[in-house]
Amino acid sequence: MRLAVDKTSGDLMIDLPLTLALNLNLQKGIMKPTAGNNFVASLGTSITGGSDSSYVEGPMLRYGTSAFTYPVGGGGVYAPVTLDAVASKQHI
């Protein structure tokens, strides 16, 4: 699945479990997973974009052991977190 987020106003509420397998392109809009609905980036998922106006605000899972940058933030601030290669699944 490929997903491009380009909302002119408001947030993108994720109220179902969502797993991306190809690409997330963050152009404009804040993605907000609701309680209990995991937002997952599968092995091989690439992330493009990301800024103070477009990021993931809430929990995000990543499956795989390669280095990965989580496109997260909060309160209008993009604050990506990068993890080096790991031996097991990480949550952020």
LINHU-V737328 format. One record per residue. D_CENTER is the distance of its C-alpha to the mean C-alpha in whole Angstrom. Layout:
BEGIN
[[D_CENTER] [D_CENTER]]
END
This chain:
BEGIN
[[13] [12] [10] [11] [11] [14] [15] [19] [19] [17] [14] [12] [12] [11] [14] [14] [13] [10] [10] [9] [12] [12] [10] [7] [10] [9] [12] [13] [12] [10] [8] [9] [9] [13] [15] [15] [13] [10] [7] [8] [7] [11] [13] [14] [10] [10] [8] [10] [11] [9] [12] [14] [13] [10] [7] [5] [8] [9] [8] [6] [8] [9] [12] [15] [17] [16] [15] [11] [9] [6] [5] [6] [10] [12] [16] [15] [14] [11] [12] [10] [11] [12] [14] [17] [18] [18] [21] [19] [15] [13] [12] [10]]
END
